[in-house]
Each structure stands twice: as C-alpha cells, then as structure tokens.
Amino acid sequence: LEDGSVVAWGRPGSGGDSSAVHDQLKSVRQIQATWFAFAAILEDGSVVTWGNPGCGGDSSAVQDQLKSVQQVQATCGAFAAILADGSVVTW
C-alpha cells in the first residue's frame, strides 16, 4: 500500500493470513512469493516472511543473517536473498 503496509488475503496456510507478522510489515519495499509463502523486504534491509513454513514462510533459521538485503528471488518452495556485500542467504 501507499504507506508501506501490506494486506494479505486468501488461504491462511498459503500466506493469506499475515496477522502473525502484521506489526512487522511497515515500510515494505518489495514482496516476493513462493507457491505458498511471502517474503517482504523492508526499507531497513530486513526481511519478514509468512505463510507455509515448508515453502519459505519460516526464515527463523537465517533471520540473523537477513540484514542489508538488496533483493529476494523465489522458486516454488524456497527463497534466496542477495545481501549488500554480494553474499547470498537461502531458506
């Protein structure tokens, strides 16, 4: 949305319910999606994910590495983030 927030709808287990991360979805710069999950890059370079954990909706294992994210790309069930230093983080 214009204010950088996000509205999601649809099947809850497929990313249609973002209520668990709603408070984190501010100043969103970009969103990418797998088949059943979303990843939002925030203006500060961090990433917020939600949706099916098996399809990238759970980034907790790499969350401490998701800083200064420049870009996120997605396959059907995984994400890859390019960081400012050129390294790549996947989940």
DSSP file (Angstrom, degrees, kcal/mol; ACC not computed):
  #  RESIDUE AA STRUCTURE BP1 BP2  ACC     N-H-->O    O-->H-N    N-H-->O    O-->H-N    TCO  KAPPA ALPHA  PHI   PSI    X-CA   Y-CA   Z-CA
    1    1 A L    >         0   0    0      0, 0.0     3,-2.2     0, 0.0    27,-0.1   0.000 360.0 360.0 360.0 169.8    0.0    0.0    0.0
    2    2 A E  T 3   +     0   0    0      1,-0.3     0, 0.0     2,-0.1     0, 0.0   0.815 360.0  52.3 -57.5 -33.3    1.0    3.6   -0.3
    3    3 A D  T 3  S-     0   0    0      1,-0.0    24,-0.6     2,-0.0    -1,-0.3   0.379 120.9-105.1 -87.2   5.6    2.1    3.8    3.3
    4    4 A G  S <  S+     0   0    0     -3,-2.2    24,-2.6     1,-0.3    -2,-0.1   0.522  80.7 125.7  86.3   5.1    4.3    0.7    3.0
    5    5 A S        -     0   0    0     21,-0.2     2,-0.4    22,-0.2    -1,-0.3  -0.382  51.7-129.7 -90.0 175.4    2.0   -1.7    4.8
    6    6 A V        -     0   0    0     19,-0.5     2,-0.5    16,-0.2    19,-0.1  -0.969  12.5-163.9-131.1 140.3    0.7   -5.0    3.5
    7    7 A V        -     0   0    0     -2,-0.4     2,-0.4     2,-0.0    10,-0.1  -0.995  16.1-176.3-120.5 125.2   -2.8   -6.5    3.2
    8    8 A A        +     0   0    0     -2,-0.5     2,-0.3     8,-0.1    10,-0.3  -0.917   5.5 169.8-120.0 148.4   -2.9  -10.3    2.5
    9    9 A W        +     0   0    0     -2,-0.4     2,-0.3     8,-0.1     8,-0.2  -0.971  30.8  61.9-150.7 163.7   -5.9  -12.5    1.9
   10   10 A G  S    S+     0   0    0     -2,-0.3     5,-0.1     6,-0.2    -2,-0.0  -0.833  91.8   6.9 118.7-158.0   -6.8  -16.0    0.8
   11   11 A R    > > -     0   0    0     -2,-0.3     5,-2.3     1,-0.1     3,-1.7  -0.442  64.5-141.9 -65.0 121.2   -6.0  -19.4    2.3
   12   12 A P  G > >S+     0   0    0      0, 0.0     3,-1.5     0, 0.0     5,-0.8   0.874  98.0  51.9 -54.8 -44.5   -4.3  -18.9    5.7
   13   13 A G  G 3 5S+     0   0    0      1,-0.3    39,-0.2     2,-0.1    -2,-0.1   0.549 107.4  55.1 -72.3  -5.7   -1.8  -21.7    5.3
   14   14 A S  G < 5S-     0   0    0     -3,-1.7    -1,-0.3    37,-0.2    -3,-0.1   0.152 132.9 -81.5-112.0  17.0   -0.6  -20.4    2.0
   15   15 A G  T < 5S+     0   0    0     -3,-1.5    -2,-0.1     2,-0.1    22,-0.1   0.405  97.7 119.3 101.2  -1.9    0.2  -16.9    3.1
   16   16 A G  T   < +     0   0    0     -5,-2.3     2,-0.6     1,-0.2    -6,-0.2   0.612  69.4  60.7 -73.3 -10.3   -3.3  -15.4    3.1
   17   17 A D      < +     0   0    0     -5,-0.8     3,-0.3    -6,-0.3    34,-0.2  -0.933  52.4 163.9-119.8 106.7   -3.1  -14.7    6.8
   18   18 A S    >>  +     0   0    0     -2,-0.6     3,-1.5   -10,-0.3     4,-0.7   0.186  41.6 113.9-103.2  15.5   -0.3  -12.2    7.7
   19   19 A S  G >4  +     0   0    0      1,-0.3     3,-0.5     2,-0.2     4,-0.4   0.811  68.9  62.0 -60.4 -30.8   -1.7  -11.5   11.2
   20   20 A A  G 34 S+     0   0    0     -3,-0.3    -1,-0.3     1,-0.2    -2,-0.1   0.772 119.9  25.3 -65.9 -25.2    1.3  -13.1   12.9
   21   21 A V  G X> S+     0   0    0     -3,-1.5     3,-1.7     1,-0.1     4,-1.0   0.251  87.2 115.3-119.8   9.6    3.7  -10.6   11.4
   22   22 A H  G X< S+     0   0    0     -4,-0.7     3,-0.9    -3,-0.5   -16,-0.2   0.867  75.6  53.3 -50.5 -44.4    1.3   -7.7   10.8
   23   23 A D  G 34 S+     0   0    0     -4,-0.4    -1,-0.3     1,-0.2    -2,-0.1   0.725 108.6  51.2 -67.0 -20.4    3.1   -5.4   13.2
   24   24 A Q  G <4 S+     0   0    0     -3,-1.7     2,-2.0     1,-0.2    -1,-0.2   0.636  85.2  91.2 -88.2 -15.5    6.4   -6.0   11.4
   25   25 A L    <<  +     0   0    0     -4,-1.0   -19,-0.5    -3,-0.9     2,-0.3  -0.453  57.6 124.0 -86.7  69.6    5.0   -5.2    7.9
   26   26 A K        +     0   0    0     -2,-2.0    17,-0.3     1,-0.2   -21,-0.2  -0.941  68.6  13.1-123.9 147.2    5.8   -1.5    7.9
   27   27 A S  S    S-     0   0    0    -24,-0.6    16,-2.5    -2,-0.3     2,-0.4   0.906  80.8-175.0  55.0  46.0    7.9    0.4    5.3
   28   28 A V  E     -A   42   0A   0    -24,-2.6    14,-0.3    14,-0.2    -1,-0.2  -0.595  16.6-178.4 -77.0 128.8    7.8   -2.6    2.9
   29   29 A R  E     -     0   0A   0     12,-3.3     2,-0.3    -2,-0.4    13,-0.2   0.798  64.5  -4.9 -94.4 -36.4    9.9   -2.0   -0.2
   30   30 A Q  E     -A   41   0A   0     11,-1.4    11,-2.7     2,-0.0     2,-0.4  -0.992  54.8-150.5-159.2 151.4    9.2   -5.3   -2.1
   31   31 A I  E     -A   40   0A   0     -2,-0.3     2,-0.3     9,-0.2     9,-0.2  -0.996  11.1-175.6-129.5 136.4    7.4   -8.6   -1.8
   32   32 A Q  E     -A   39   0A   0      7,-2.6     7,-2.5    -2,-0.4     2,-0.4  -0.889  11.3-154.4-122.0 158.8    8.3  -11.9   -3.4
   33   33 A A  E     -A   38   0A   0     -2,-0.3     5,-0.2     5,-0.2     2,-0.1  -0.988  15.0-161.7-137.6 143.3    6.4  -15.2   -3.2
   34   34 A T        -     0   0    0      3,-2.2    42,-0.2    -2,-0.4    43,-0.2  -0.270  60.4 -78.7 -92.2-165.7    6.9  -18.9   -3.5
   35   35 A W  S    S+     0   0    0     41,-2.3    42,-0.1     1,-0.2    41,-0.1   0.882 126.9  12.1 -64.3 -36.4    3.8  -21.0   -4.1
   36   36 A F  S    S+     0   0    0     40,-0.4    16,-2.8    19,-0.3     2,-0.3   0.128 121.0  53.7-133.3  22.1    2.7  -20.8   -0.5
   37   37 A A  E     - B   0  51A   0     14,-0.3    -3,-2.2    18,-0.2     2,-0.3  -0.984  58.2-142.0-153.6 161.0    4.7  -18.1    1.3
   38   38 A F  E     -AB  33  50A   0     12,-2.8    12,-1.8    -2,-0.3     2,-0.4  -0.921   3.2-162.5-125.6 151.6    5.7  -14.5    1.1
   39   39 A A  E     -AB  32  49A   0     -7,-2.5    -7,-2.6    -2,-0.3     2,-0.5  -0.988  10.4-163.2-132.5 124.4    8.9  -12.6    1.9
   40   40 A A  E     -AB  31  48A   0      8,-3.2     8,-2.3    -2,-0.4     2,-0.5  -0.924   9.4-147.7-110.7 128.5    8.8   -8.8    2.3
   41   41 A I  E     -AB  30  47A   0    -11,-2.7   -12,-3.3    -2,-0.5   -11,-1.4  -0.831  19.8-148.8 -90.7 126.9   12.0   -6.7    2.2
   42   42 A L  E >   -A   28   0A   0      4,-2.8     3,-2.3    -2,-0.5   -14,-0.2  -0.528  27.3-105.2 -92.2 163.4   11.7   -3.7    4.5
   43   43 A E  T 3  S+     0   0    0    -16,-2.5   -15,-0.1     1,-0.3   -16,-0.1   0.782 120.2  59.2 -57.6 -28.5   13.3   -0.3    3.9
   44   44 A D  T 3  S-     0   0    0    -17,-0.2    24,-0.5     2,-0.1    -1,-0.3   0.427 121.0-106.6 -83.4   3.5   15.9   -1.0    6.6
   45   45 A G  S <  S+     0   0    0     -3,-2.3    24,-2.6     1,-0.3    -2,-0.1   0.486  80.1 125.0  88.0   2.9   17.0   -4.1    4.6
   46   46 A S        -     0   0    0     21,-0.2    -4,-2.8    22,-0.2     2,-0.4  -0.427  52.2-131.9 -87.8 170.9   15.5   -6.7    6.9
   47   47 A V  E     -B   41   0A   0     19,-0.5     2,-0.4    -6,-0.2    -6,-0.2  -0.978  12.6-164.4-129.6 137.4   13.1   -9.4    5.7
   48   48 A V  E     -B   40   0A   0     -8,-2.3    -8,-3.2    -2,-0.4     2,-0.3  -0.981  14.3-170.8-118.6 131.7    9.8  -10.6    7.1
   49   49 A T  E     +B   39   0A   0     -2,-0.4     2,-0.3   -10,-0.2   -10,-0.2  -0.896  10.4 164.5-123.2 153.0    8.3  -13.9    6.0
   50   50 A W  E     +B   38   0A   0    -12,-1.8   -12,-2.8    -2,-0.3     2,-0.3  -0.978  33.4  59.5-158.1 162.5    5.0  -15.6    6.5
   51   51 A G  E    S+B   37   0A   0     -2,-0.3   -14,-0.3   -14,-0.2   -37,-0.2  -0.814  93.3   6.6 115.4-158.0    3.0  -18.5    5.0
   52   52 A N    > > -     0   0    0    -16,-2.8     5,-2.4    -2,-0.3     3,-1.8  -0.432  60.7-146.9 -64.6 119.3    3.7  -22.2    4.8
   53   53 A P  G > >S+     0   0    0      0, 0.0     3,-1.3     0, 0.0     5,-0.7   0.847  97.2  56.9 -58.2 -34.8    6.9  -22.9    6.7
   54   54 A G  G 3 5S+     0   0    0      1,-0.3    -2,-0.1     2,-0.1   -17,-0.1   0.582 107.3  49.7 -73.4  -8.5    7.9  -25.7    4.3
   55   55 A C  G < 5S-     0   0    0     -3,-1.8   -19,-0.3   -19,-0.2    -1,-0.3   0.050 135.7 -76.2-117.5  23.2    7.7  -23.3    1.4
   56   56 A G  T < 5S+     0   0    0     -3,-1.3    -2,-0.1    35,-0.2    22,-0.1   0.434  96.4 121.4 101.9  -0.4    9.9  -20.5    2.8
   57   57 A G  T   < +     0   0    0     -5,-2.4     2,-0.6     1,-0.2    -6,-0.2   0.618  68.6  61.2 -73.2 -11.0    7.4  -18.9    5.2
   58   58 A D      < +     0   0    0     -5,-0.7     3,-0.3    -6,-0.3    -1,-0.2  -0.926  51.4 161.7-119.4 105.9    9.7  -19.6    8.2
   59   59 A S    >>  +     0   0    0     -2,-0.6     3,-1.6     1,-0.2     4,-0.8   0.184  39.8 115.1-104.4  15.4   13.0  -17.7    7.9
   60   60 A S  T 34  +     0   0    0      1,-0.3     3,-0.4     2,-0.2     4,-0.4   0.805  68.6  61.8 -59.4 -31.2   13.9  -18.0   11.6
   61   61 A A  T 34 S+     0   0    0     -3,-0.3    -1,-0.3     1,-0.2    -2,-0.1   0.747 120.6  23.9 -67.3 -22.7   16.9  -20.2   11.0
   62   62 A V  T X> S+     0   0    0     -3,-1.6     3,-2.1     1,-0.1     4,-0.9   0.285  87.5 112.4-122.3   7.3   18.6  -17.5    8.9
   63   63 A Q  G >< S+     0   0    0     -4,-0.8     3,-0.8    -3,-0.4   -16,-0.2   0.838  75.1  57.4 -55.9 -36.7   16.9  -14.4   10.4
   64   64 A D  G 34 S+     0   0    0     -4,-0.4    -1,-0.3     1,-0.2    -2,-0.1   0.702 107.6  49.6 -67.8 -17.7   20.1  -13.1   12.0
   65   65 A Q  G <4 S+     0   0    0     -3,-2.1     2,-2.1     1,-0.1    -1,-0.2   0.605  85.4  93.2 -91.8 -14.6   21.8  -13.2    8.5
   66   66 A L    <<  +     0   0    0     -4,-0.9   -19,-0.5    -3,-0.8     2,-0.4  -0.462  56.3 124.0 -86.2  71.7   19.0  -11.3    6.8
   67   67 A K        +     0   0    0     -2,-2.1    17,-0.3     1,-0.2   -21,-0.2  -0.958  68.3  13.7-127.4 146.8   20.4   -7.8    7.1
   68   68 A S  S    S-     0   0    0    -24,-0.5    16,-1.7    -2,-0.4     2,-0.3   0.884  81.4-177.9  56.2  41.1   21.1   -5.3    4.3
   69   69 A V  E     +C   83   0B   0    -24,-2.6    14,-0.2    14,-0.2    -1,-0.2  -0.564  16.4 179.9 -74.2 128.9   19.1   -7.4    1.9
   70   70 A Q  E     -     0   0B   0     12,-3.2     2,-0.3     1,-0.3    13,-0.2   0.779  64.4  -0.2 -96.0 -35.4   19.1   -5.9   -1.6
   71   71 A Q  E     -C   82   0B   0     11,-1.3    11,-2.8     2,-0.0     2,-0.4  -0.994  54.7-152.2-157.1 148.5   16.9   -8.4   -3.4
   72   72 A V  E     -C   81   0B   0     -2,-0.3     2,-0.3     9,-0.2     9,-0.2  -0.995  11.9-171.1-126.1 135.5   15.0  -11.6   -2.9
   73   73 A Q  E     -C   80   0B   0      7,-2.8     7,-2.5    -2,-0.4     2,-0.3  -0.897   9.4-154.2-120.3 155.1   14.3  -14.2   -5.5
   74   74 A A  E     -C   79   0B   0     -2,-0.3     5,-0.2     5,-0.2     2,-0.2  -0.952  13.7-167.5-132.7 148.0   11.9  -17.2   -5.2
   75   75 A T        -     0   0    0      3,-2.6   -40,-0.2    -2,-0.3     5,-0.0  -0.393  59.1 -76.8-106.0-165.5   11.4  -20.7   -6.6
   76   76 A C  S    S+     0   0    0    -42,-0.2   -41,-2.3     1,-0.2   -40,-0.4   0.798 127.3   9.3 -66.4 -25.9    8.3  -22.7   -6.0
   77   77 A G  S    S+     0   0    0    -43,-0.2     2,-0.3   -42,-0.1    -1,-0.2   0.264 120.6  51.5-142.0  17.4    9.4  -23.5   -2.4
   78   78 A A        -     0   0    0    -23,-0.1    -3,-2.6   -45,-0.1     2,-0.3  -0.988  57.1-140.4-152.9 159.4   12.4  -21.5   -1.4
   79   79 A F  E     -C   74   0B   0     -2,-0.3    12,-2.1    -5,-0.2     2,-0.4  -0.887   5.6-162.7-120.1 153.3   13.8  -18.0   -1.2
   80   80 A A  E     -CD  73  90B   0     -7,-2.5    -7,-2.8    -2,-0.3     2,-0.5  -0.994   9.3-159.7-133.3 129.2   17.3  -16.6   -1.9
   81   81 A A  E     -CD  72  89B   0      8,-3.4     8,-2.4    -2,-0.4     2,-0.6  -0.921   7.9-147.5-111.2 132.4   18.3  -13.1   -0.6
   82   82 A I  E     -CD  71  88B   0    -11,-2.8   -12,-3.2    -2,-0.5   -11,-1.3  -0.873  20.5-150.8 -96.1 124.8   21.2  -11.1   -2.0
   83   83 A L  E >   -C   69   0B   0      4,-2.9     3,-2.1    -2,-0.6   -14,-0.2  -0.455  28.4-102.6 -92.9 167.6   22.9   -9.0    0.6
   84   84 A A  T 3  S+     0   0    0    -16,-1.7   -15,-0.1   -17,-0.3   -16,-0.1   0.791 121.4  56.0 -60.4 -29.5   24.7   -5.7    0.2
   85   85 A D  T 3  S-     0   0    0    -17,-0.1    -1,-0.3     2,-0.1     3,-0.1   0.418 121.5-105.9 -85.2   4.1   28.1   -7.4    0.4
   86   86 A G  S <  S+     0   0    0     -3,-2.1    -2,-0.1     1,-0.3     2,-0.1   0.372  78.2 130.8  90.7  -4.2   27.1   -9.7   -2.5
   87   87 A S        -     0   0    0     -5,-0.1    -4,-2.9     1,-0.0     2,-0.4  -0.372  49.5-133.8 -79.0 164.5   26.6  -12.8   -0.4
   88   88 A V  E     -D   82   0B   0     -6,-0.2     2,-0.4    -3,-0.1    -6,-0.2  -0.962  13.5-165.9-124.5 135.6   23.5  -15.0   -0.7
   89   89 A V  E     -D   81   0B   0     -8,-2.4    -8,-3.4    -2,-0.4     2,-0.3  -0.978  12.6-167.8-118.7 132.1   21.3  -16.4    2.1
   90   90 A T  E      D   80   0B   0     -2,-0.4   -10,-0.2   -10,-0.2    -2,-0.0  -0.885 360.0 360.0-121.1 152.4   18.8  -19.1    1.3
   91   91 A W              0   0    0    -12,-2.1   -33,-0.2    -2,-0.3   -35,-0.2   0.251 360.0 360.0-157.6 360.0   15.8  -20.6    3.2
